[in-house]
Amino acid sequence: MNIIEKYLTPKTDKILRYVVAPLILVAVVGLILIGLNGFSTETEAEAATLKMGSSGDAVRELQTRLKNWGYYTGSVDGIFGSQTYAAVKYFQRVNGLQVDGIVGSKTAAAVGISLGSSSGSSYSSSDEYLLARLVYAEARGEPYVGQVAVAAVVLNRVRSSSFPNTIAGVIYQPWAFSVVNDGQINLSPNQTAINAARDAMNGWDPTYGCLYYYNPATATNSWIKQKPIHLTIGAHVFCA
Amino acid sequence: MKKELKMRAIHLTVALILTAALAVSLGVFWERQNGYAAEIGALYDAAYYSAVDNLGDIENKLKKLEVASSTEVQRELLEGVYTGAEVTVGHLATLSGKNDEIEPALKFVNQLGDYAYYLGRKAAAEGLSDEEKGKLKELSAIVSELNEAFLSAGEEVASGGNIYDALGDGVTALNGIHDLIGANNVEYPELIYDGPFSDGLSDRETKFLDGKEAVSAEKAAEIAESKFGGEFEYAGESTFGIDTYLFVSGDRSVQITRTGGIVAQYTDASLPAGGETKKTDEILASATEFLRSLGYDSMKAVWISEQSDTVYLNFAYTTDDVVYYPDLVKVKVARDTAAVLGMEAMNYIYNHTDRGELVFGETDGFVLPEGFERKSLVKCLIPTDWNTERAAYEISGEYDGGTYYVYFDAATGEEIKIMRVIKDGNEGNLIV
């Protein structure tokens, strides 16, 4: 008697046929239905908190309140940086809350602000934030100077006659950036990407006017590979 | 046996229900996809029709300019061409992903708008020359052909079809755009080629490096290490705009010019710790000393902008009480430690040179609105939109609750530029 015969008794066979098999079928079809109709759960927000790297109106509101009460002395810019972090910890210490620098439900209630379900990625329409989103999506693994360079390329395109004349126009030009097509542009940028975008908007351009960049290891466009390379930073090469 | 039949019936029912659900779902899926496609198609259709509409409008205005003789009408028409070109560029950019022929069209319309903007400002003061009118006529003919090409492309689309799809391989009408613009080889005046949207920017002269000696990568690394401390690793070279060596040390990077061994750019990605904010004087002193240590002497802080944890300062070369705004160096400082986190000197390297003595005329006779409270008068050199320079008097002051900087030509006293300080609600200020 082999091992299958030993365990595949008539009872086991019935269970497999009439319980397990239909359940698997239901699961498979269910997954197909979810896939087709976009009931994806990947966009569900993580626990609603404000922390280092968060940005948007909720952070602005937080900073305004902390500033009014004297806990915060920095700019009300909607970006949760180190000063905001220090102010939150100060507030938590004074008010007997857990001192972790993260605004969760208790701290938010104490401050008197409401946290939306996706506070960490609050939408900001400012050009700087949009640029930071592109930098984060395109170059988050790159050295800082490489992130500034990516942001500078966008701004160089805005100034070039061959491209649209606004930051949004350049970023959302069809097929210009693959991260727009695959949705990575909607990821929340970290503080480094925000700083890189800010540096570029304040005039830093490590490429001195380049209009294109690509990763030679992954690029498939043969046209862009014909352009002379003027600078290499990390995995990206830059050309004009 | 009966029980088994019953189970089979249940099994079959479940399978049927699932199949029906799958079929319905597929139907909903396809319906939704068609909906999305129709919506996106409508956006592309709108871009196409708006582009054609605006090209027609630009052509019409250019034709009117051929007969317009009053400077006011000329200015009005040229401003219309400029704004029409700006709008058209946006629509062409939307369509450009599908057809490579659209990119030269976009570039042409952008430069046309740039030229119209320049001529519009000139027309208001002195009208248009015959040569400029001739150039506009030439441009009008190209716009006409361009418009014709786009209209033909639309006609090639089968009724009810999607224009964006059809702009791809199926349409031949656009194939001639590259040749049309290339063959006509529009030669704008020299001034425009040096303009902000022009091709001329790609080969700008690095005036500050003129006459300086080439340095090796090894020598440049020594410079980086002596100026910033630590060990810097060679990370490549930039061969565009300003030729530089790139060195990296942890979070820090520095670019040193291959000619002259000048520090052109420095970045430190360290995030401020968030301690107590230093006073502006300390931040200013730190940035000034930093520049001095790199060899940038006679630099005066002309603007300060506080953004989150950092402060950005603009320094301009200043000598004999004249501020040279084109020779700008920017410094980024941490607010909590006053440590310098970045520096960039691109404008200084491009522009700084011995310009000889500038001529400044009388300071009376500047016309300012009633109620304008003058605060300061400064002699300066300012960059123009066309990459040229102009000696000017800068008058700062308050008017109706706002801070303004007004610039008058140093020789003629003509008002040439106005800037207004925008309080953005933070400590930082912004000039536009």
Chai-1 contact restraints between the chains, C-beta under 6 A:
chainA,res_idxA,chainB,res_idxB,connection_type,confidence,min_distance_angstrom,max_distance_angstrom,comment,restraint_id
A,Y18,B,M7,contact,1.0,0.0,6.0,A-B,restraint_1
A,P22,B,V14,contact,1.0,0.0,6.0,A-B,restraint_2
A,V29,B,L18,contact,1.0,0.0,6.0,A-B,restraint_3
A,V29,B,L22,contact,1.0,0.0,6.0,A-B,restraint_4
A,L33,B,S25,contact,1.0,0.0,6.0,A-B,restraint_5
A,L36,B,S25,contact,1.0,0.0,6.0,A-B,restraint_6
A,L36,B,F29,contact,1.0,0.0,6.0,A-B,restraint_7
A,T73,B,T277,contact,1.0,0.0,6.0,A-B,restraint_8
A,S75,B,S308,contact,1.0,0.0,6.0,A-B,restraint_9
A,S75,B,N426,contact,1.0,0.0,6.0,A-B,restraint_10
A,S75,B,E427,contact,1.0,0.0,6.0,A-B,restraint_11
A,V76,B,N426,contact,1.0,0.0,6.0,A-B,restraint_12
A,D77,B,S308,contact,1.0,0.0,6.0,A-B,restraint_13
A,D77,B,N426,contact,1.0,0.0,6.0,A-B,restraint_14
A,I79,B,S308,contact,1.0,0.0,6.0,A-B,restraint_15
A,G81,B,S308,contact,1.0,0.0,6.0,A-B,restraint_16
A,G81,B,D309,contact,1.0,0.0,6.0,A-B,restraint_17
A,S82,B,P272,contact,1.0,0.0,6.0,A-B,restraint_18
A,S82,B,A273,contact,1.0,0.0,6.0,A-B,restraint_19
A,S82,B,G274,contact,1.0,0.0,6.0,A-B,restraint_20
A,S82,B,D309,contact,1.0,0.0,6.0,A-B,restraint_21
A,Q83,B,G274,contact,1.0,0.0,6.0,A-B,restraint_22
A,Q83,B,D309,contact,1.0,0.0,6.0,A-B,restraint_23
A,Y85,B,G274,contact,1.0,0.0,6.0,A-B,restraint_24
A,A86,B,G274,contact,1.0,0.0,6.0,A-B,restraint_25
A,Y144,B,T267,contact,1.0,0.0,6.0,A-B,restraint_26
A,Y144,B,A269,contact,1.0,0.0,6.0,A-B,restraint_27
A,V145,B,S253,contact,1.0,0.0,6.0,A-B,restraint_28
A,V145,B,T267,contact,1.0,0.0,6.0,A-B,restraint_29
A,S161,B,K107,contact,1.0,0.0,6.0,A-B,restraint_30
A,S161,B,N110,contact,1.0,0.0,6.0,A-B,restraint_31
A,S161,B,Q111,contact,1.0,0.0,6.0,A-B,restraint_32
A,S161,B,F197,contact,1.0,0.0,6.0,A-B,restraint_33
A,S162,B,K107,contact,1.0,0.0,6.0,A-B,restraint_34
A,P164,B,V89,contact,1.0,0.0,6.0,A-B,restraint_35
A,P164,B,G90,contact,1.0,0.0,6.0,A-B,restraint_36
A,P164,B,A93,contact,1.0,0.0,6.0,A-B,restraint_37
A,N165,B,V89,contact,1.0,0.0,6.0,A-B,restraint_38
A,G169,B,G90,contact,1.0,0.0,6.0,A-B,restraint_39
A,G169,B,A93,contact,1.0,0.0,6.0,A-B,restraint_40
A,Q173,B,A93,contact,1.0,0.0,6.0,A-B,restraint_41
A,P174,B,G97,contact,1.0,0.0,6.0,A-B,restraint_42
A,W175,B,G97,contact,1.0,0.0,6.0,A-B,restraint_43
A,N202,B,Y312,contact,1.0,0.0,6.0,A-B,restraint_44
A,G203,B,K330,contact,1.0,0.0,6.0,A-B,restraint_45
A,G203,B,E344,contact,1.0,0.0,6.0,A-B,restraint_46
A,W204,B,E344,contact,1.0,0.0,6.0,A-B,restraint_47
A,Y208,B,F240,contact,1.0,0.0,6.0,A-B,restraint_48
A,Y208,B,G241,contact,1.0,0.0,6.0,A-B,restraint_49
A,Y208,B,I242,contact,1.0,0.0,6.0,A-B,restraint_50
A,G209,B,G241,contact,1.0,0.0,6.0,A-B,restraint_51
A,C210,B,F240,contact,1.0,0.0,6.0,A-B,restraint_52
A,H230,B,T239,contact,1.0,0.0,6.0,A-B,restraint_53
A,H230,B,F240,contact,1.0,0.0,6.0,A-B,restraint_54
A,L231,B,S238,contact,1.0,0.0,6.0,A-B,restraint_55
A,T232,B,G236,contact,1.0,0.0,6.0,A-B,restraint_56
A,A240,B,F240,contact,1.0,0.0,6.0,A-B,restraint_57
